[in-house]
Amino acid sequence: MAFFNRTDSAPAAAAMVLAAGRGERMRPLTDSTPKPLLPVHGQPLMQWPMQALARGGFTRQLVNTAWLGEQIAAHFGDRVRWAGLPEVQIAYSHEGHDFGRALETAGGILRALPALQEVFWVVAGDVFAPDFAFSAEAVQRFAASGRQAHLWLVPNPAHNLKGDFGLAADGQVLNLPAGDAGRQYTFSTIALYRHSFFTRSDAPAPAGNPEGVSAPLAPMLRAAMDRGEVSGEVYTGAWTDVGTPERLAQLNA
């Protein structure tokens, strides 16, 4: 079975949009609609990062799906054009179809890795950051940096006051213990990665993840931080992790 709805000669994707989650905390809204398709300001939530990527010139995008994933593929198709933006070509990694479940973040990225460029963006399809600028300059800086991952962090929101990570003055992201006051930032889900971040000998699965291993991303990130391989910067624009019906309602108010 082919991994993706693309030919082997098709150019690799510059970005992956994560859209496979069940959205348990959003129920009953997600009982019949995948979370990334829930409307925010008149369009599907995941369309906001897809359009922002296109605005930056990243028009080859890969979307992973699981829960009600056929709705996502039916809505966007293989190509889509929005007013004022270049045409976006979309490939899909249908984890639900291939394995009957989502593979978690790292498992899903590993599954898609053969169809992604050597350096690629990842963003969650359930995060609203309409003003984020995906830029070629950011990719070039990261590619020249020698780091394995570059994360955009946000000041801790009310629903995550204890934070995820710290940030050193030189831009290194710090894996601080739970409860440390230096964990002043929350991972926005927006990041740049190299293939080599996911192809270490201790990776949870090989590239392509043929067995459908489920694996979270956080342990891989924390281990890389301990090796000094993760850089980051703070994003202070509008950002919402649309994790509950209340946050969705607030966005649409």
Residue pairs with C-beta under 8 A, 6 or more apart in sequence:
1 98
3 93
3 98
3 111
3 112
3 114
3 115
3 208
4 62
4 91
4 92
4 93
4 112
4 115
5 73
5 78
5 91
5 92
6 91
6 115
10 91
11 60
12 60
12 115
12 116
12 117
12 120
13 60
13 61
13 62
13 91
13 112
13 115
13 116
13 117
13 120
14 53
14 58
14 59
14 60
14 61
14 116
14 117
14 120
14 121
15 53
15 58
15 60
15 61
15 62
15 120
15 121
15 122
15 123
15 134
16 61
16 62
16 63
16 64
16 109
16 112
16 116
16 120
16 121
16 122
16 123
17 36
17 46
17 49
17 50
17 53
17 61
17 62
17 63
17 64
17 123
17 124
17 125
18 64
18 105
18 108
18 122
18 123
18 124
18 125
18 126
18 189
19 34
19 35
19 36
19 46
19 63
19 64
19 65
19 69
19 72
19 125
19 126
20 64
20 65
20 66
20 67
20 69
20 95
20 96
20 102
20 103
20 108
21 35
21 66
21 67
21 102
21 126
22 30
22 35
22 66
22 67
22 102
23 29
23 30
23 34
23 35
23 67
23 126
24 30
25 243
25 244
26 35
26 38
26 242
26 243
26 244
26 245
26 248
29 35
29 38
29 245
29 248
30 38
30 67
32 68
33 68
33 71
34 65
34 67
34 68
34 69
34 71
34 72
35 45
35 67
35 125
35 126
35 242
36 44
36 45
36 46
36 72
36 125
36 126
37 44
37 45
37 46
37 71
37 72
37 75
38 44
38 45
38 242
38 248
39 45
39 252
40 48
40 128
40 242
40 248
40 251
40 252
41 251
41 252
44 75
45 125
45 126
45 128
45 242
46 63
46 72
46 125
46 126
47 82
48 128
48 129
48 130
49 123
49 124
49 125
49 127
49 129
49 132
49 190
50 61
50 76
50 88
51 82
51 85
52 129
52 130
52 132
52 133
52 134
53 59
53 61
53 88
53 121
53 123
53 134
54 61
54 82
54 85
54 86
54 88
55 85
55 133
55 134
56 133
56 134
56 135
56 136
57 86
57 136
58 121
58 134
59 86
59 87
59 88
59 89
60 88
60 89
60 91
61 88
61 89
61 90
61 91
62 90
62 91
62 92
62 93
62 112
62 115
62 116
63 72
63 73
63 76
63 90
63 91
63 92
63 93
63 125
64 92
64 93
64 94
64 95
64 102
64 103
64 108
64 111
64 112
65 72
65 73
65 92
65 93
65 94
65 95
65 96
65 97
66 94
66 95
66 96
66 101
66 102
66 103
67 96
67 102
69 92
69 94
69 95
69 96
69 97
72 92
73 92
73 94
76 90
77 90
78 89
78 90
78 91
79 87
79 88
79 89
79 90
80 87
80 88
80 90
81 87
81 88
82 88
91 115
93 108
93 111
93 112
93 115
95 101
95 102
95 103
95 108
95 111
95 212
96 102
98 111
98 212
99 212
101 212
101 214
102 108
102 214
103 110
103 111
103 209
103 212
103 213
103 214
103 215
104 214
104 215
104 216
104 217
105 215
105 216
105 217
106 198
106 204
106 215
106 216
106 217
106 220
107 204
107 205
107 209
107 212
107 213
107 214
107 215
109 116
109 122
109 193
109 198
109 217
110 198
110 203
110 204
110 205
110 206
110 207
110 208
110 209
110 213
110 215
111 208
111 209
111 212
113 195
113 198
113 199
113 207
113 208
113 209
114 207
114 208
116 195
118 194
118 195
119 139
119 142
119 143
119 192
119 193
119 194
119 195
120 192
120 193
121 134
121 139
121 190
121 191
121 192
122 189
122 190
122 191
122 192
122 193
123 189
123 190
123 191
124 189
124 241
126 241
126 242
126 243
127 188
127 189
127 190
127 239
127 240
127 241
127 242
128 238
128 239
128 240
128 242
128 251
129 188
129 190
129 235
129 237
129 238
129 239
129 240
130 238
131 237
131 238
132 152
132 190
132 235
132 237
132 239
138 150
138 192
139 192
142 150
142 192
142 231
145 231
147 229
147 230
147 231
148 193
148 194
148 196
148 197
148 224
148 229
148 230
149 191
149 192
149 193
149 194
149 197
149 221
149 224
149 229
149 230
149 231
150 191
150 192
150 230
150 231
150 232
150 233
151 165
151 173
151 187
151 188
151 190
151 191
151 221
151 230
151 231
151 232
152 188
152 190
152 191
152 232
152 233
152 234
152 235
153 164
153 165
153 167
153 173
153 185
153 186
153 187
153 188
153 232
153 233
153 234
153 235
154 185
154 186
154 188
154 234
154 235
154 236
154 239
155 184
155 185
155 186
155 234
155 236
156 162
156 163
156 183
156 184
156 185
156 186
157 186
157 239
157 240
157 241
159 241
159 243
159 247
160 186
162 178
162 179
162 183
163 183
163 184
163 185
163 186
164 183
164 185
164 186
164 187
165 173
165 174
165 175
165 176
165 183
165 185
165 187
165 225
165 232
166 173
166 174
166 175
166 176
166 180
166 182
166 183
166 184
166 185
167 173
167 174
167 184
167 185
167 232
167 233
167 234
168 174
171 231
171 232
171 233
172 225
172 228
172 230
172 231
172 232
173 225
173 230
173 231
173 232
174 182
174 225
175 221
175 222
175 225
175 226
176 182
176 183
185 232
185 234
187 221
188 235
188 239
189 241
190 235
195 207
197 220
197 224
197 229
198 207
198 220
199 206
199 207
202 223
203 220
204 213
204 215
204 220
205 211
205 213
205 215
221 230
224 230
240 247
240 250
240 251
241 247
242 248
242 251
